[in-house]
């Protein structure tokens, strides 16, 4: 019984700005992820606020929304067995200084805010987040 899942991945503005998107996509492919769909977009702060609504009460919410809408991002639907967990492991800890060697955030992350990538944290959120960016 295969446990094929889809998850949302965002290559954040700091990584796009440094032209790391293709390198990051290659890392996903090399780890067995299939990129089902992808697009490079720039979102408004109001859209970022909707996307990060789960963090609304947190002190970093406003900065997070400003940051995500500060430049182009690449949104992707990734697919593989246990994609949600596999993607979280590959991304590494939110804080790049705490991320394990070999993870995307360890390699490319600048700070806890500019940590290069976002990935869904559960199967339920993956569905919501994919729908958010790929509803058509």
C-alpha positions, 0 to 999 in steps of 0.5 A: 500500500503506497502512501503517496502524498502531496505537500506544498513547498514555497521557495521564499523571497530570500532564496529567489532573490539569490537565484537559488530556486533551480538548485533547491528544485534539484535537491527536491528531485534528487530526494525523490520528490516529483514537482507536480506543479509550480509557478513563480508569483508575487503575492500581496501582503493581504494574501500572505496574511490569509496564507499565514492566518494560523500564525495570526496571534504570534508576535512574528505574524506581521513580519512574516506576512511582510516578508513573504510578500516582499518579492517573488516566490516559487510555489510548488506541489511536491509529491512522494511517499510520506511527502509532508514528513519527508519535506519537513526533514529535508527543509530542516529546523526553522532556525538555520543555525539549529538545522541539521547538516545537509538540510535546505535551511542549513545550506541556504537559510540566512536567519529564522525569518529568511530561512529560504523555504516553507513546507506544509506541516500536516496532510490537512494543511498541505491540502489547504495550502495547495488549494490556496495557491493552485485553486484554478 
